[in-house]
Amino acid sequence: MIQNNLILFFSFTGTCKRAAALMSHEIGGDIISVKTKGIGPFKIFSHIRRLKKDKPIVILPEDLDLKKYDTICIGGPVWYEKPAPALEDMVKQLDLKGKKVILFLIGSEWGASILMLKEMVKKKGAKILSMMTFKSSDSNNAMTEIIRNHVKMMQ
Ligand SMILES: Cc1cc2nc3c(=O)[nH]c(=O)nc-3n(C[C@H](O)[C@H](O)[C@H](O)COP(=O)(O)O)c2cc1C
């Protein structure tokens, strides 16, 4: 069973937030949505520019204490066939040494995004338990089915 779980995600238009809520319902765990730095209407391009310049995009909560958690679900959207810049920046800022991690990515044209995210998380010293992919068009029932199948495989 997965215990002491945290679901940490970035969502721009709400789909990853919906998936995170369903994951919490199925697996349990606290949910934290990361905020991004104050950037205006051209958020998408600002994110990409910031990442290129190695500037932070994500603001992690000040009181985020990963020591409390054994398992961390990390997720966000696919942008231009890569993990969204905010998701990449979030992973960069986390100390995942010794953590068990469940990844979730939402999109439909994946490119190499899944492998890229896996590599980023592995480099941070985490053990990947599972990698869930959802389509933004998936219904809540379809997402729940995917989560349940992954949970079964992890047992
Ligand atoms: C800037 C941008 C680029 C995107 N690029 C892709 C892409 O390459 N492949 C894909 O499958 N979806 C792409 N999408 C769609 C999102 O991955 C999809 O809508 C996702 O569900 C959004 O999650 P969110 O609602 O939590 O932000 C893109 C969306 C945006 C805003």
Ligand as a Chemical Component Dictionary entry (heavy atoms), coordinates in Angstrom:
data_LIG
# 
_chem_comp.id                   LIG 
_chem_comp.type                 NON-POLYMER 
_chem_comp.pdbx_formal_charge   0 
_chem_comp.three_letter_code    LIG 
# 
loop_
_chem_comp_atom.comp_id 
_chem_comp_atom.atom_id 
_chem_comp_atom.alt_atom_id 
_chem_comp_atom.type_symbol 
_chem_comp_atom.charge 
_chem_comp_atom.model_Cartn_x 
_chem_comp_atom.model_Cartn_y 
_chem_comp_atom.model_Cartn_z 
_chem_comp_atom.pdbx_ordinal 
LIG C1  C1  C 0 1.706  25.614 -24.680 1  
LIG C2  C2  C 0 1.064  24.269 -24.774 2  
LIG C3  C3  C 0 1.690  23.285 -25.505 3  
LIG C4  C4  C 0 1.121  22.008 -25.577 4  
LIG N1  N1  N 0 1.780  21.038 -26.260 5  
LIG C5  C5  C 0 1.282  19.783 -26.264 6  
LIG C6  C6  C 0 1.993  18.718 -26.892 7  
LIG O1  O1  O 0 3.069  18.863 -27.448 8  
LIG N2  N2  N 0 1.465  17.492 -26.838 9  
LIG C7  C7  C 0 0.255  17.242 -26.243 10 
LIG O2  O2  O 0 -0.177 16.120 -26.221 11 
LIG N3  N3  N 0 -0.433 18.238 -25.619 12 
LIG C8  C8  C 0 0.043  19.494 -25.631 13 
LIG N4  N4  N 0 -0.644 20.497 -25.002 14 
LIG C9  C9  C 0 -1.932 20.183 -24.382 15 
LIG C10 C10 C 0 -1.788 19.889 -22.885 16 
LIG O3  O3  O 0 -0.782 18.949 -22.613 17 
LIG C11 C11 C 0 -3.081 19.323 -22.342 18 
LIG O4  O4  O 0 -4.121 20.191 -22.665 19 
LIG C12 C12 C 0 -3.047 19.110 -20.831 20 
LIG O5  O5  O 0 -4.174 18.402 -20.464 21 
LIG C13 C13 C 0 -3.056 20.407 -20.087 22 
LIG O6  O6  O 0 -3.001 20.158 -18.697 23 
LIG P1  P1  P 0 -3.521 21.261 -17.679 24 
LIG O7  O7  O 0 -4.973 21.483 -18.043 25 
LIG O8  O8  O 0 -3.395 20.675 -16.313 26 
LIG O9  O9  O 0 -2.709 22.485 -17.872 27 
LIG C14 C14 C 0 -0.107 21.756 -24.930 28 
LIG C15 C15 C 0 -0.733 22.780 -24.196 29 
LIG C16 C16 C 0 -0.158 24.023 -24.110 30 
LIG C17 C17 C 0 -0.833 25.076 -23.295 31 
# 
loop_
_chem_comp_bond.comp_id 
_chem_comp_bond.atom_id_1 
_chem_comp_bond.atom_id_2 
_chem_comp_bond.value_order 
_chem_comp_bond.pdbx_ordinal 
LIG C1  C2  SING 1  
LIG C2  C3  SING 2  
LIG C2  C16 DOUB 3  
LIG C3  C4  DOUB 4  
LIG C4  N1  SING 5  
LIG C4  C14 SING 6  
LIG N1  C5  DOUB 7  
LIG C5  C6  SING 8  
LIG C5  C8  SING 9  
LIG C6  O1  DOUB 10 
LIG C6  N2  SING 11 
LIG N2  C7  SING 12 
LIG C7  O2  DOUB 13 
LIG C7  N3  SING 14 
LIG N3  C8  DOUB 15 
LIG C8  N4  SING 16 
LIG N4  C9  SING 17 
LIG N4  C14 SING 18 
LIG C9  C10 SING 19 
LIG C10 O3  SING 20 
LIG C10 C11 SING 21 
LIG C11 O4  SING 22 
LIG C11 C12 SING 23 
LIG C12 O5  SING 24 
LIG C12 C13 SING 25 
LIG C13 O6  SING 26 
LIG O6  P1  SING 27 
LIG P1  O7  DOUB 28 
LIG P1  O8  SING 29 
LIG P1  O9  SING 30 
LIG C14 C15 DOUB 31 
LIG C15 C16 SING 32 
LIG C16 C17 SING 33 
# 
